[in-house]
Amino acid sequence: MKFYRFDKGYRYLSRYRRIVGVFGKYGFAQFLDQLSLAGVLRIGSWFRKSARSPQNLSAATRVRMALEELGPTFIKIGQLLSTRSFLLPPQFIDELSRLQDDVRPFSFQAIHRIIETDLGDPQAHFSFIDPDPIASASIAQVHRALLQTGESVIIKVQRPQLAGLIQIDMDILHDLAVLIQRHVEEADQYDPVGMVTELRRSMLRELDFSNEARSIELFSSQHRHNPHVHVPRLYWDLCSPRVITMEFIDGIKITHLDEVRQAGIPLRDLAHHGTQFILRQIFEKGFFHADPHPGNLFVTRQGRIAPVDFGIMGRLDEWMMAKISDLVIGVWRRDVDLIIRVLVDLGALSIDIDHRSLQFELSEYLHRYYGLPLSRINMKQLMQEGIDLVSRHRLRIPTNLMLLAKTIGTYEDLGRQLDPEFNLLDELRPYIKKLVLRRLDPEKIGYESAKTLRDLYDLGKMVPRELELILRRMRQGRFAIELQHRGIQTFIREMDRSFNRLSLSLIIAALVVSSSLIMIQDRGALLFGYPVLGVIGYLFAAVLGVGLIITILRRGKL
């Protein structure tokens, strides 16, 4: 395996050592050896031998601890995986959902330098900046401040040199993903290279705070007329790709129930308004706050819900909304064939899936809940059983749908904390009806039918021209069919490796024979009474032979 990043210097090699060392420290040395990292990198052995694995902890806990120790990129990997309930067992999802994003704060001097570089002299904009952060996470640090106009704000500043570290980590992760895809047979269903590509895109987007600022602006415009919601004001002239300045929310964390009660805010009303807020985001706007954990939701003294931290947002375009509508219709009518057709459109079904088994389990799942009163349906349990079904059949659900499921589940948990009698399905019913009616709207059906006819018309015009080109190439002898054999690359690599070993064996044999002939001739310079060239030939052959044996034994094949 060629590691393409080593040419970029010591920082890559050092980071490789760090990653291999941390995973070895937490008891995953066997997995690292399965990837042939020890043989390729020649690093990490000291870490793996010197550190004791915490044997009393579960594998899921050790994974979480390793990701936390490795920093921002790996924390984000864990957070991404925690939204992929179909990929990992429940105990891993639970652990990854608890990933701590609180890290040691960096210096106020570094904060000052970044603000000065991006915004100019801080004193020209701020009359006061609190040197003690109110939050310190893996990506950024947050400080309270006062504008020269007297307004209370918070400044979110990106960690220094973070972009460089994440770039190195993403390059290394791509190499590791290629290794996993090559050496772990079960990896195909998880698409590790595709996941790293998606993570890279997500991380680069999150690193540019301009994207978060635009999300705040759009989110604010969508909900400015909602009397129960307050979106923090954004100060565009005090924002940059590494700095965001927004209104300070003097509120109460939504899970601090005693403080909320003391402020005279009815918890039941709060549960209802919060649920309506998230359902409007999803089913009306198609743009939702996808990281609604309790630390990101506040309640103002006036009883309005105030979300903060808009780094992770979910988006549902018209096509995805249409597929969600079809799924809802399929569930409503218990039409298993329609549900499977939607899953095919979403690219969730692999070629080798057992369709009959999936149809049977889906039908059983739908009948289990059909006809039950809403008060007896636990939304979280219903969703968990659905996720278990997805996991058993190795379905690949799009990221936005998983973010959607996690967001709804989080709000249901929060609603039950605020109001023990809270039932999400009661709140969800009118939106489901709107979704279905919108999908079955005659005007929409007419528009889609006209668009389909236009596409068919364009296709009808294109087909004769394409057929003419094909026939012309056939007449000119330029027509070719390209066949791609799945799995042939693995076969080629194994054959290449076998021929390399055979070639090395022939070289060793030739060295032994030629050295023996030199010894018999007994000519040339002597060393301890033996020809020097013969001795060197034997030594070289011995080194190559030992190396070949070690390589074969490491791969477990003689």
C-alpha positions in Angstrom: 0.0 0.0 0.0 1.4 3.3 -1.0 0.8 6.2 1.5 0.5 9.2 -0.8 0.8 11.7 2.0 4.2 11.0 3.4 5.8 13.3 0.8 4.1 16.2 2.6 6.6 16.0 5.5 7.0 15.1 9.1 3.6 16.4 10.3 1.9 13.6 8.3 4.2 10.9 9.7 3.9 12.3 13.2 0.1 12.3 12.9 0.0 8.8 11.6 2.0 7.7 14.7 -0.4 9.6 16.9 -3.5 7.9 15.4 -2.1 4.4 15.4 -0.8 4.9 18.9 -4.1 6.1 20.3 -6.1 3.3 18.8 -3.4 0.8 20.0 -3.6 2.3 23.4 -7.4 1.6 23.6 -7.0 -2.0 22.6 -7.5 -2.0 18.8 -3.9 -3.2 17.9 -5.4 -6.4 16.3 -7.5 -4.4 14.0 -4.6 -2.2 13.0 -2.5 -5.3 12.3 -5.4 -6.5 10.1 -4.9 -3.4 8.0 -1.2 -4.3 7.7 -0.3 -0.9 9.2 2.5 -2.3 11.3 4.2 -3.7 8.2 3.6 -0.6 6.0 4.2 2.2 8.5 6.7 0.6 10.9 5.2 2.9 13.5 2.9 2.6 16.5 4.6 -0.5 18.0 6.0 1.4 21.0 2.6 2.9 21.8 0.8 -0.4 21.5 3.3 -2.2 23.7 3.8 0.5 26.3 0.1 1.4 26.9 -2.3 -0.9 28.7 -5.7 -1.2 27.1 -8.5 -0.4 29.6 -9.9 -4.0 29.6 -12.7 -3.2 32.0 -14.4 -0.9 29.5 -16.6 -1.9 26.6 -15.4 -1.7 23.0 -17.9 1.1 22.3 -16.6 3.2 25.3 -13.0 2.7 24.2 -13.9 3.8 20.6 -15.5 7.0 22.0 -12.5 7.7 24.3 -10.1 7.2 21.4 -12.0 9.6 19.1 -12.2 12.2 21.9 -8.4 12.0 22.4 -7.7 12.4 18.7 -9.5 15.7 18.5 -11.9 17.6 16.2 -11.8 15.5 13.0 -12.3 12.2 14.9 -15.0 13.7 17.2 -16.9 14.7 14.0 -16.5 11.2 12.7 -18.1 9.9 15.8 -20.9 12.4 15.5 -21.5 11.5 11.9 -21.6 7.7 12.8 -24.0 8.4 15.6 -26.5 9.5 13.0 -26.0 6.2 11.1 -27.9 3.9 13.3 -28.0 1.3 10.6 -24.3 0.9 10.5 -23.4 0.1 14.1 -24.9 -1.8 17.1 -27.0 0.3 19.5 -24.4 0.4 22.2 -21.9 2.1 19.8 -24.6 4.6 18.7 -25.3 5.4 22.4 -21.7 6.0 23.2 -21.0 8.0 20.1 -24.0 10.2 20.9 -22.3 11.1 24.1 -19.1 12.3 22.5 -17.9 15.3 24.4 -17.1 18.3 22.3 -15.7 20.3 25.4 -12.0 20.7 25.1 -9.3 22.8 26.8 -9.7 26.5 25.8 -6.9 28.2 23.9 -5.4 31.5 24.9 -7.1 34.8 24.8 -4.0 36.2 23.0 -4.8 33.8 20.1 -8.4 35.0 20.1 -7.3 38.6 19.9 -4.9 37.9 17.0 -7.6 36.1 15.0 -10.1 38.9 15.5 -7.5 41.5 14.6 -6.5 39.7 11.5 -10.1 39.1 10.3 -12.0 42.1 11.5 -9.3 44.8 12.2 -8.6 46.4 15.5 -10.9 44.8 18.1 -11.2 48.0 20.1 -12.8 49.7 17.1 -15.7 47.3 17.3 -15.9 46.0 20.9 -15.7 48.0 24.1 -15.2 44.8 26.1 -14.3 41.1 25.4 -14.5 38.7 28.3 -11.1 36.8 28.3 -12.8 33.7 29.9 -14.8 31.7 27.4 -18.3 30.6 28.0 -17.8 27.5 25.8 -14.8 25.8 24.3 -15.4 23.1 21.7 -13.3 21.2 19.2 -14.0 23.6 16.3 -14.4 27.0 18.0 -14.4 29.0 21.3 -17.1 31.4 22.4 -16.6 34.6 24.4 -19.1 37.3 25.6 -18.5 40.8 24.5 -20.0 44.3 24.3 -20.2 46.4 21.1 -19.2 50.0 21.1 -22.9 50.7 20.9 -23.5 48.8 24.2 -25.2 45.7 22.7 -24.3 42.4 24.4 -23.0 39.8 21.9 -21.1 36.6 21.7 -18.0 36.0 19.5 -17.4 32.6 18.1 -13.8 32.2 17.0 -12.3 29.2 15.2 -9.3 27.4 16.8 -6.0 28.5 15.4 -4.3 26.3 12.8 -7.3 24.0 12.8 -7.8 24.0 9.0 -4.3 22.6 8.5 -4.8 19.8 11.1 -8.1 18.8 9.6 -6.6 18.7 6.1 -3.9 16.3 7.4 -6.4 14.2 9.2 -8.7 13.9 6.2 -5.8 12.8 4.0 -4.8 10.2 6.5 -8.4 9.1 6.9 -8.7 8.6 3.2 -5.6 6.3 3.2 -7.1 4.4 6.2 -10.4 4.1 4.4 -8.7 2.6 1.3 -6.9 0.1 3.6 -10.2 -0.8 5.4 -11.9 -1.3 2.0 -9.0 -3.5 0.9 -8.5 -5.7 4.0 -11.9 -5.9 5.7 -14.3 -8.0 3.8 -17.4 -6.5 5.6 -16.4 -3.0 4.7 -18.2 -2.8 1.3 -21.6 -2.3 2.8 -20.3 0.7 4.8 -18.5 2.4 1.9 -15.6 3.8 4.1 -14.1 5.9 1.2 -17.5 7.4 0.5 -18.0 8.2 4.2 -14.6 10.0 4.4 -15.5 11.9 1.2 -18.8 13.0 2.8 -17.0 13.9 6.0 -14.4 16.0 4.2 -17.1 18.0 2.5 -19.0 18.5 5.7 -15.9 19.5 7.7 -14.7 22.0 5.0 -18.2 23.5 5.0 -18.3 23.8 8.8 -14.8 25.3 8.9 -16.0 28.2 6.8 -18.1 30.2 9.3 -19.6 32.2 6.4 -21.8 29.2 5.7 -23.1 29.2 9.3 -23.7 32.9 9.1 -25.8 32.4 5.9 -27.7 29.6 7.6 -28.5 31.9 10.6 -29.7 34.6 8.2 -31.9 32.2 6.2 -33.3 30.6 9.3 -34.1 34.0 10.9 -36.0 35.1 7.8 -38.0 31.9 7.8 -39.1 32.2 11.4 -39.1 36.0 12.1 -42.9 36.0 12.3 -43.2 33.1 14.8 -44.1 34.7 18.2 -42.8 31.7 20.1 -39.3 31.7 18.6 -36.3 34.0 18.8 -33.4 33.6 16.4 -30.2 35.5 17.5 -29.4 38.6 15.5 -26.4 38.3 13.3 -23.9 41.1 12.9 -22.7 40.6 9.3 -20.0 43.3 9.4 -18.4 41.5 12.3 -18.3 38.1 10.7 -15.6 36.3 8.6 -14.7 32.7 7.6 -13.2 32.3 11.1 -15.3 34.6 13.3 -19.1 35.0 13.9 -20.6 37.7 16.0 -24.2 37.4 17.1 -26.6 38.5 19.7 -26.1 37.2 23.2 -29.2 35.2 24.4 -29.9 35.9 28.1 -31.9 32.8 28.6 -32.3 29.5 30.4 -31.2 26.1 29.0 -34.4 24.3 28.1 -33.5 21.3 30.2 -33.1 23.4 33.4 -36.8 22.7 34.3 -36.8 24.3 37.8 -35.4 27.6 36.4 -38.0 27.5 33.6 -40.8 27.0 36.1 -39.4 29.8 38.4 -39.5 32.1 35.4 -43.3 31.4 35.1 -43.1 29.6 31.7 -45.6 26.7 31.3 -43.7 23.6 30.4 -46.6 22.1 28.5 -46.8 25.1 26.3 -43.1 25.0 25.8 -43.3 21.4 24.6 -46.1 22.2 22.2 -44.4 25.3 20.7 -41.0 23.6 20.4 -42.6 20.7 18.6 -44.5 23.0 16.2 -41.2 24.8 15.6 -39.2 21.8 14.5 -42.1 20.3 12.5 -42.5 23.6 10.5 -38.8 23.5 9.8 -38.9 20.0 8.4 -42.3 19.8 6.6 -42.8 23.4 5.5 -39.4 24.9 5.1 -37.3 21.9 4.3 -34.4 23.5 6.3 -34.0 22.4 9.9 -31.7 22.8 12.9 -30.0 19.4 12.9 -28.1 19.6 16.2 -30.9 20.3 18.7 -29.3 18.9 21.8 -30.2 20.6 25.0 -27.1 22.8 25.1 -28.2 24.4 21.8 -31.7 25.3 22.9 -32.5 28.2 25.3 -35.7 29.8 26.6 -35.8 33.6 26.9 -37.3 35.3 29.9 -40.4 36.0 27.7 -40.9 32.2 27.1 -39.6 32.2 23.5 -37.4 29.3 22.2 -34.0 30.4 21.1 -31.8 28.0 19.2 -28.0 28.6 18.9 -25.1 27.0 17.1 -26.2 26.7 13.4 -23.1 24.7 12.3 -25.1 21.6 11.4 -28.3 22.2 9.3 -30.4 19.6 7.5 -31.8 20.3 4.0 -34.7 18.6 2.2 -35.1 19.5 -1.4 -38.3 19.0 -3.4 -37.2 15.6 -4.6 -36.5 14.4 -1.1 -39.7 15.9 0.2 -41.6 14.0 -2.5 -39.9 10.7 -1.5 -40.8 11.3 2.2 -44.4 11.9 1.1 -44.3 8.6 -0.8 -43.0 6.9 2.3 -45.7 8.4 4.4 -48.4 7.3 1.9 -46.8 3.8 1.8 -47.0 3.6 5.6 -50.5 5.1 5.7 -51.8 2.6 3.1 -49.6 -0.3 4.3 -48.3 -0.5 0.8 -45.0 -2.4 1.2 -44.3 -2.4 -2.6 -44.4 1.4 -2.6 -42.1 1.7 0.3 -39.6 -0.6 -1.4 -39.9 1.4 -4.6 -39.0 4.5 -2.7 -36.0 2.8 -1.0 -34.8 1.8 -4.5 -35.1 5.4 -5.7 -33.1 6.6 -2.6 -30.3 4.1 -3.5 -30.9 2.3 -0.1 -31.1 -1.2 -1.5 -28.0 -3.2 -2.5 -28.1 -5.7 -5.4 -27.8 -8.8 -3.2 -30.6 -7.9 -0.8 -33.3 -10.5 0.0 -36.4 -8.6 -1.2 -38.8 -11.2 -0.1 -37.5 -11.2 3.5 -37.5 -7.4 3.5 -41.1 -7.3 2.2 -42.2 -9.8 4.9 -40.5 -7.8 7.8 -41.8 -4.5 6.5 -45.4 -5.9 6.4 -45.0 -7.3 9.9 -43.6 -4.0 11.2 -46.5 -2.0 9.7 -49.2 -4.4 11.0 -47.7 -4.3 14.5 -48.7 -0.6 14.9 -51.7 -0.4 12.6 -54.9 0.6 14.4 -53.2 1.3 17.7 -54.4 4.6 19.4 -51.7 7.3 19.3 -51.4 7.3 23.1 -50.1 3.7 23.0 -47.5 4.4 20.3 -44.0 5.3 21.5 -42.4 7.2 18.6 -38.9 6.6 19.8 -39.5 2.8 20.0 -41.2 2.9 16.6 -38.2 4.6 15.0 -35.7 2.3 16.8 -37.5 -0.8 15.5 -37.4 0.8 12.0 -33.7 1.5 12.4 -33.1 -2.1 13.5 -34.9 -3.3 10.4 -32.7 -1.1 8.2 -29.6 -2.4 9.9 -30.5 -6.1 9.5 -31.1 -5.6 5.8 -28.0 -3.3 5.3 -30.0 -0.5 3.8 -28.1 2.7 3.0 -30.2 5.6 4.1 -29.3 9.2 2.9 -27.6 11.4 5.5 -30.3 14.0 5.5 -33.0 11.3 6.4 -30.8 10.0 9.2 -30.3 13.6 10.5 -34.1 14.0 10.3 -34.8 10.8 12.3 -32.2 11.8 14.9 -33.7 15.4 15.2 -37.3 14.1 15.6 -36.1 11.6 18.2 -34.3 14.3 20.1 -37.3 16.5 20.2 -39.5 13.7 21.3 -37.2 13.0 24.3 -37.2 16.7 25.1 -41.0 17.0 24.8 -41.4 14.1 27.3 -39.1 15.8 29.7 -41.2 19.0 29.5 -44.6 17.2 29.5 -44.9 13.6 30.6 -48.2 13.4 28.6 -46.5 14.6 25.4 -47.2 12.6 22.3 -45.3 13.4 19.2 -47.7 11.6 16.8 -50.5 13.9 17.9 -48.4 16.9 16.9 -47.2 15.1 13.7 -50.6 14.1 12.4 -51.7 17.4 10.7 -48.2 17.7 9.0 -48.5 14.2 7.7 -51.9 15.0 6.2 -50.5 18.2 4.6 -47.6 16.2 3.2 -49.9 13.6 1.7 -52.3 16.1 0.3 -49.5 18.2 -1.2 -48.2 15.0 -2.9 -51.7 14.2 -4.2 -52.5 17.8 -5.2 -54.0 17.8 -8.8 -52.1 20.9 -9.8 -48.8 19.4 -8.7 -49.6 16.1 -10.4 -50.5 18.0 -13.6 -47.2 19.9 -13.4 -45.2 16.8 -12.9 -47.1 15.0 -15.7 -46.3 17.9 -18.1 -42.7 17.8 -17.1 -42.5 14.0 -17.7 -44.1 14.5 -21.2 -41.5 17.2 -21.9 -38.7 14.8 -20.9 -40.2 12.1 -23.1 -40.4 14.5 -26.0 -36.7 15.5 -25.5 -35.8 11.8 -25.3 -37.7 11.0 -28.5 -35.7 13.7 -30.3 -32.4 12.5 -29.0 -32.7 8.8 -29.6 -32.6 8.8 -33.4 -29.5 11.0 -33.4 -27.7 8.7 -30.8 -28.7 5.6 -32.8 -27.2 7.3 -36.0 -24.0 8.0 -34.2 -23.7 4.4 -32.9 -24.4 2.9 -36.4 -21.8 5.3 -37.9 -19.2 4.2 -35.4 -20.0 0.6 -36.1 -19.5 1.1 -39.9 -16.1 2.8 -39.2 -15.0 0.1 -36.9 -14.8 2.5 -33.9 -17.6 0.9 -31.8 -16.3 -0.6 -28.6 -18.0 -2.2 -25.5 -16.2 -1.6 -22.2 -16.7 -4.4 -19.6 -15.9 -3.9 -16.0 -15.5 -7.0 -13.8 -16.4 -6.4 -10.2 -13.7 -7.7 -7.9 -11.1 -8.0 -10.6 -8.8 -5.4 -8.9 -8.5 -7.6 -5.8 -7.6 -10.6 -8.0 -5.0 -8.5 -9.9 -3.4 -7.2 -6.7 -3.1 -10.8 -5.3 -1.6 -12.0 -8.6 0.8 -9.0 -8.6 1.8 -9.8 -5.0 2.3 -13.5 -5.9 4.5 -12.7 -8.9 6.6 -10.3 -6.9 7.2 -13.1 -4.3 8.1 -15.5 -7.1 10.5 -13.0 -8.7 12.1 -12.4 -5.3 12.5 -16.1 -4.8 14.2 -16.5 -8.1 16.6 -13.6 -7.3 17.4 -15.3 -3.9 18.1 -18.6 -5.7 20.3 -16.9 -8.3 22.3 -15.2 -5.6 22.8 -18.5 -3.7 23.9 -20.3 -6.9 26.2 -17.5 -8.1 27.7 -17.1 -4.6 28.3 -20.9 -4.5 30.1 -20.7 -7.9 32.3 -17.9 -6.6 33.1 -19.9 -3.5 34.1 -22.9 -5.6 36.4 -20.8 -7.8 38.1 -19.4 -4.7 39.2 -16.3 -6.5 39.4 -12.5 -5.7 39.7 -10.7 -2.4 39.4 -13.0 0.6 37.6 -12.4 4.0 38.5 -15.0 6.7 39.7 -17.2 3.9 36.5 -16.9 1.8 35.9 -14.9 -1.4 34.4 -11.5 -0.4 31.9 -11.5 -3.3 30.6 -14.9 -2.3 30.2 -13.9 1.3 28.3 -10.7 0.3 26.1 -12.7 -2.0 25.2 -15.2 0.7 24.4 -12.4 3.2 22.3 -10.5 0.7 20.3 -13.7 -0.1 19.8 -14.4 3.6 18.4 -10.9 4.3 16.0 -11.1 1.3 15.0 -14.6 2.4 14.2 -13.7 6.0 12.3 -10.6 4.8 10.2 -12.7 2.4 9.4 -15.3 5.2 8.4 -12.5 7.6 6.1 -10.9 5.0 4.4 -14.3 4.3 4.0 -15.0 8.0 2.5 -11.6 8.7 -0.2 -12.1 6.2 -0.9 -15.5 7.7 -0.2 -17.4 4.4 2.6 -19.8 3.7 
